[in-house]
């Protein structure tokens, strides 16, 4: 941990980390359960959602000049329509919700408390805004017998519950990406977890 450095960027300043962030997302999300076969071109467009939102934040971890971890949050009001949709349909005021994007860590940096640090940073950022009442994130649903599920795979559900989040089966969205074993992009179902702020 003593070799790690931490960088926090908000709004337009997030763009400065876009190259490193793109490579990290592609590498980590290639693992189960996301199995994302990503491209730098897509990632460059993806990060614009965050860099164009004044209250968005990217918190990154570097080791020897390499981004080894990162996490994001953004007002749900500034997220894409597919992420907003289940909350709007359920009657939530999306202006009061902070959406937590990804939490990414390379394998060698897991188990060091950085996952907790990521939640601490995002929740503190949301509290500083003064107008959020709920934080949320979503996770992809994969069948228990998925052929690419590693034998030693452990979902993060217990960790998220310890952080005070509850899985809300009524809040579900669909996103499209190409799995590593797919020949074309396909629709994936994700369920939201929520926590009052």
C-alpha positions as CSV (number, residue, x, y, z in Angstrom):
1,X,0.0,0.0,0.0
2,X,2.9,2.3,0.6
3,X,3.7,2.5,-3.1
4,X,0.2,3.5,-4.1
5,X,-0.9,7.0,-5.1
6,X,-4.4,8.2,-5.3
7,X,-5.9,10.7,-7.7
8,X,-9.4,12.2,-7.6
9,X,-10.8,14.0,-10.6
10,X,-14.2,15.6,-11.1
11,X,-16.2,16.8,-14.1
12,X,-14.2,17.8,-17.2
13,X,-10.9,16.9,-15.4
14,X,-11.8,13.2,-15.6
15,X,-10.9,13.3,-19.3
16,X,-7.2,13.5,-18.4
17,X,-7.4,9.9,-17.1
18,X,-9.4,8.5,-20.0
19,X,-6.6,6.5,-21.7
20,X,-5.6,4.7,-18.4
21,X,-9.2,4.2,-17.4
22,X,-10.1,2.7,-20.8
23,X,-7.3,0.1,-20.6
24,X,-8.2,-0.8,-17.0
25,X,-11.9,-1.2,-17.8
26,X,-11.1,-3.5,-20.7
27,X,-8.8,-5.6,-18.6
28,X,-10.9,-6.0,-15.5
29,X,-14.3,-6.3,-17.2
30,X,-13.0,-9.1,-19.4
31,X,-13.1,-11.3,-16.3
32,X,-16.3,-13.2,-15.1
33,X,-19.0,-12.1,-14.6
34,X,-18.9,-9.3,-17.1
35,X,-16.9,-11.1,-19.8
36,X,-16.7,-7.8,-21.7
37,X,-14.9,-7.9,-25.0
38,X,-14.1,-4.1,-24.9
39,X,-12.5,-1.7,-27.3
40,X,-10.6,1.5,-26.7
41,X,-12.9,3.3,-29.2
42,X,-16.0,2.5,-27.2
43,X,-14.3,3.4,-23.9
44,X,-13.4,6.8,-25.2
45,X,-17.1,7.5,-25.8
46,X,-18.1,5.9,-22.5
47,X,-15.9,8.2,-20.4
48,X,-17.5,11.3,-22.0
49,X,-20.7,10.7,-20.0
50,X,-18.7,11.2,-16.8
51,X,-16.4,14.0,-18.0
52,X,-19.4,16.0,-19.2
53,X,-21.1,15.9,-15.8
54,X,-19.8,18.5,-13.4
55,X,-20.6,16.4,-10.3
56,X,-19.2,13.2,-11.6
57,X,-16.1,11.8,-9.9
58,X,-13.3,9.3,-10.9
59,X,-11.1,8.1,-8.0
60,X,-8.0,6.3,-9.3
61,X,-5.2,4.2,-7.8
62,X,-1.8,4.2,-9.3
63,X,1.3,2.1,-8.7
64,X,4.6,3.1,-10.3
65,X,2.7,5.3,-12.8
66,X,0.2,2.6,-13.8
67,X,-3.5,2.8,-13.0
68,X,-4.3,-0.4,-11.1
69,X,-7.7,0.5,-9.8
70,X,-10.5,3.1,-10.3
71,X,-14.1,3.8,-9.3
72,X,-16.6,6.3,-10.5
73,X,-19.9,8.0,-9.5
74,X,-22.2,10.4,-11.3
75,X,-25.6,12.0,-10.7
76,X,-28.2,9.6,-12.0
77,X,-29.6,12.6,-13.7
78,X,-26.6,12.6,-16.0
79,X,-26.5,8.9,-16.6
80,X,-27.7,7.2,-19.8
81,X,-31.4,6.5,-20.4
82,X,-31.0,2.8,-19.8
83,X,-29.7,3.3,-16.3
84,X,-32.3,5.9,-15.4
85,X,-35.3,4.0,-16.8
86,X,-36.0,1.6,-13.9
87,X,-36.0,4.4,-11.4
88,X,-38.2,6.7,-13.4
89,X,-40.6,3.8,-14.0
90,X,-40.7,3.1,-10.2
91,X,-41.4,6.8,-9.4
92,X,-38.1,7.8,-7.9
93,X,-36.8,11.4,-8.1
94,X,-33.6,10.8,-10.0
95,X,-32.2,14.2,-9.0
96,X,-31.8,12.7,-5.5
97,X,-29.9,9.6,-6.6
98,X,-26.1,9.2,-7.0
99,X,-25.2,6.4,-9.3
100,X,-22.0,4.5,-8.6
101,X,-20.3,3.2,-11.8
102,X,-17.6,0.7,-11.8
103,X,-15.2,-0.5,-9.1
104,X,-12.1,-1.8,-10.8
105,X,-9.0,-3.5,-9.3
106,X,-6.3,-5.6,-11.0
107,X,-6.1,-9.0,-9.3
108,X,-2.8,-8.3,-7.4
109,X,-4.4,-5.3,-5.6
110,X,-7.5,-7.0,-4.3
111,X,-7.9,-7.9,-0.7
112,X,-6.1,-4.8,0.6
113,X,-9.1,-2.8,1.6
114,X,-9.3,-0.7,-1.6
115,X,-12.8,-1.9,-2.3
116,X,-13.9,-0.3,1.0
117,X,-11.9,2.8,0.1
118,X,-13.8,3.1,-3.2
119,X,-17.2,3.0,-1.4
120,X,-15.9,5.5,1.2
121,X,-14.8,7.9,-1.5
122,X,-18.0,7.7,-3.5
123,X,-20.3,8.0,-0.5
124,X,-18.3,11.0,0.8
125,X,-18.5,12.6,-2.6
126,X,-22.3,12.1,-2.7
127,X,-22.7,13.5,0.8
128,X,-20.7,16.6,0.0
129,X,-23.2,17.4,-2.8
130,X,-25.9,17.9,-0.1
131,X,-28.9,16.8,-2.3
132,X,-28.7,13.0,-2.6
133,X,-30.9,10.7,-0.6
134,X,-29.9,7.4,-2.2
135,X,-26.9,5.8,-3.7
136,X,-27.1,2.9,-6.1
137,X,-25.1,0.7,-8.5
138,X,-26.0,-2.3,-10.7
139,X,-24.4,-5.7,-11.2
140,X,-24.8,-8.1,-14.1
141,X,-26.9,-11.3,-13.6
142,X,-25.2,-14.5,-14.7
143,X,-26.6,-18.0,-14.3
144,X,-25.0,-20.1,-11.6
145,X,-23.9,-22.8,-14.2
146,X,-22.5,-20.3,-16.7
147,X,-19.8,-22.2,-18.7
148,X,-17.2,-19.5,-18.1
149,X,-17.8,-19.2,-14.4
150,X,-14.5,-20.0,-12.6
151,X,-14.7,-22.8,-10.0
152,X,-13.4,-20.4,-7.3
153,X,-15.6,-17.5,-8.2
154,X,-17.2,-15.6,-5.3
155,X,-19.8,-12.9,-6.0
156,X,-19.5,-9.6,-4.1
157,X,-23.0,-9.8,-2.6
158,X,-21.8,-10.3,1.0
159,X,-19.4,-7.4,0.7
160,X,-22.1,-5.1,-0.6
161,X,-24.5,-6.1,2.1
162,X,-21.9,-5.4,4.8
163,X,-21.6,-1.9,3.2
164,X,-25.3,-1.5,3.8
165,X,-26.6,-2.1,0.3
166,X,-29.7,-4.1,-0.5
167,X,-30.4,-5.9,-3.8
168,X,-33.6,-4.6,-5.3
169,X,-35.1,-7.1,-7.8
170,X,-37.7,-4.6,-8.9
171,X,-35.0,-2.3,-10.3
172,X,-33.5,-4.0,-13.4
173,X,-32.0,-2.6,-16.5
174,X,-30.5,-4.0,-19.7
175,X,-27.2,-3.0,-21.3
176,X,-25.6,-4.3,-24.5
177,X,-22.1,-5.4,-24.9
178,X,-20.2,-8.2,-26.6
179,X,-19.1,-11.1,-24.4
180,X,-15.7,-12.7,-25.0
181,X,-17.4,-15.8,-26.4
182,X,-19.9,-14.0,-28.5
183,X,-19.7,-13.1,-32.2
184,X,-21.8,-10.0,-31.8
185,X,-23.0,-7.7,-28.9
186,X,-26.0,-9.0,-26.9
187,X,-28.3,-7.7,-24.3
188,X,-27.5,-8.3,-20.6
189,X,-29.7,-7.9,-17.5
190,X,-28.4,-6.1,-14.5
191,X,-30.0,-5.6,-11.1
192,X,-29.6,-2.6,-8.9
193,X,-28.5,-2.4,-5.3
194,X,-29.5,0.6,-3.2
195,X,-28.6,2.3,0.1
196,X,-30.1,5.4,1.7
197,X,-27.6,8.2,2.1
